[in-house]
Amino acid sequence: MTGRDLILGRLRAALGEPRAAPAEVSRDYRPAGSVVTDLDLFVDRLTDYRATVHRCGAADVARVVDEVLGGRQIVVPPELPRHWLPDSVTAVPDDNLTAARIAAVDGVVTAAAVAIAETGTIVLDGAPDQGRRIITLLPDVHVCVLGATQVVATVPDALARVDPHRPLTWISGPSATSDIELNRVEGVHGPRNLHVIITA
């Protein structure tokens, strides 16, 4: 008898006879549409994650982008609305740029597919106004623009709006991690700075 057999034998004896799996899995969790969207909760969650939130009218997006990234070089997805970009930025369209070229810019501006109030999460789906995932990971600053109507209450609400076959990126604040002593380090797996522009 091997050590493996001995350990597994003890586990089987302790657990007793195996139980049959349930015939049906309970699906009584909250369905999509069961909770009212709270935009203030979304803002609170983002702020708690150390993202910077800007609430403005649709006509003011370029002004906010100028405040955040004015005078800098940024990468943009192929179909980002050009009226979101001020003259003060140098926009580099992502036409399959190399990783080194993307990493050399100062920031990125994208749209979003949907956002979740309860978790403070933004979901990108690789649409032409959001671009490839890599462009949101390498620059130091990510500015994400979304309309208030794109914010839903819960994860089930968000899943009802996205295509599961698209490449989904779920963002909850700037990239951050902690070491064993709980020292927070930002920018390890993505941008250190996330600015979310919510338009009315």
C-alpha positions, 0 to 999 in steps of 0.5 A: 500500500502506498502513502497515497492509498493510505491517505485516500482510504482514511478520507473515504472512511471519514466521509462515509458513503458518497452522496448522490448529486441533486437531480436539479440545481437550485436557480433561486438567486436574483435574476436579471432585472430584480434590483433597481440600478443605483448609480451613486453606489457604482460611483462609491464602489469605483472610488473605494477601488481608487478609481477617479470618477468624472460625471458630466454631460456627453458634450464635456467628455473631450474637456475631461479627457483634456484634464486627464491626458492633455498634452500626452500621447494616447492609443485609441481603439479604431472606432472611438468617437473622435469628438471625445478627443481634445486637440491637446492629445496625440491619438495613435489609432490601434491598427495592430500596434506592437506591445512595445509601441502600446507600452510607450504611450501615456494612456488609452481612452475607450468606451465600455460595453456595460458596468455593474453598480453592485460590484463597481465593475466595468466590462469591455467586450473588444468592440471597435470602440473598446479595442483589443484587451492589450491596449487597456493593460499596458498604458499607465492611464486608462480613461473609460467613457460610459453612459449612465444608461450602461450601468446596471444593478447586478452581475446577472443584469450585465450578463444579460447584456453581453455576448458570452462569445466575445472576449470580456475584460472585467475591470474593478478599479486600477490594477492592484495587488498586495504582498504578504504584508498587505502592502498595496502595489498598483500597476502590476497587471494593468494601468495604475490610474483608472478614470471613469467618465460617466455621461448623463 
